[in-house]
Amino acid sequence: MTFLLDTHVLLWWLSDDPLLSAKVRSLISDESNLIFVSSVSAWEIAIKKSLGKLEAPDDLEWALKENDFKELSLTIQHALAVGGLSNHHNDPFDRMLAAQAKCESLTLITSDEKLTHYDVPFVRA
């Protein structure tokens, strides 16, 4: 299967946070699954880290490679798809993740209840 990690799920995975469910830990660690991380998450992390709002690895790119996560770049198609989404969520980063999941037929792994209202398959973290 193919999955897209919500930003908080990525951070929970990298920090071995106990908030991440055993089910999701199993999905992420299963080598038969492809796990994508959006460039949007890197952007969100960089902004919030620079503002002192969160802690994240200093070398996120290395951490992603070390975990064999696949990079999902932002495209024009993804950006335009946001316009077709219902307004369930006001966070532009999360709306973009929903659009990317929809465009790329990825299952979103999230604990954000608002993201579960989009027409995108999801797994609760």
N, C-alpha and C positions, 0 to 999 in steps of 0.2 A: 504494500500500500504506500501511498504518498501523502505526506503530512506537511503542514505549515505550522511552525511554532509561533504562538503569540509572544510578544516581547517578554512579558512576565514569566511565561513558561520557560523560555530560553534562559533567563536569569536564574530561575529556580533550579533548572537542570545544572547549570554551570556552578552554582553554589551548593549543590546537593541539599537543597532546602526540603525539609520534611513536609511542606505544604503540597509538594508534587505527589500525586497518588501513585500507588504501586502499579496500577494499570498503565498509566502514562509512562512511568519509568520503563516498564516492559516494552511498550511500543517504541519508545525512542531507542532503547538499547538493542532491539531486534534488528540484526544486520540485513534482513530481507526487506525492511522498510526504508524508503527514501525520506529523509528528514530535510526539509527546506527551511532556511532562515532568510527573511526578506531584508533587502538593503534598507527598507523602511525601519526595521527594528534597530539596525545599526545607527541610523540617523536619530531615532528617538533616544537611544541609549546615550549617544554622544552629546545631545542637547541636554538631557536631564543630568548626566554626569557632570557636565561643565557648570551647571547651575547648582551643584551640590545636592540634588534631589534623589540621587541613588548611587549605589556602589556597583561597579561592574569591572570585569577584567581590563587591565590596561592594554592587553593585546587581544582584543576580541577576534580579530581575523585569524590569529593563530589558534585560539580556542575553538573556533568553528571548524577549522581544518583538522585539528586534533580529534574532534568528535565525529569527523566525516560528514558534517552537515553540508548541504548543497546551498549555494548562494542563489537567491531569487532576486534578480535585478528588477527595478521599477521600469515599466515601459509606458509608452503613450496609451496603449490599449488599457492598461491597468488604471491610469489616471482618468481616462474618459469613462471607464466603468463605474467610478465612484458616483458620477452624476446620475446613474440609473438605480442607485441604492436608495431604499427607504431611509428616512432619518431616524433610525433606531439609536444611533450613537453620534455624539457630537465630537468625539476625539478623532482628528483627521488621520492620525497614525492607525488607529483601529479600523476606521472606515477603509483605508487603503489596504490593510491586511485582508479584510473581507472581500474587497474587489479582486485582489490578487488570487485568493483562494478560489473564488468563483471563476475567474478567467482561466486559471490553470488546472481546474478540476482537482483541487487539493482539499484534504480534510484538515480543518483548522483545529488545533489543540489549544484550548483556552479555558480559563475559569471566569471570564468576563461574561456575565449573564446577558448583557446587551448584545454581544456578538452572536449569541445563539439565536437571535431573532432574524438574522439574515438567511437568505435561501442558499446556505452553504453547509455542507456536511461538517459536523464538529464532534470532537471528543472533549468531555469535561476533564479538566486537569485536576 
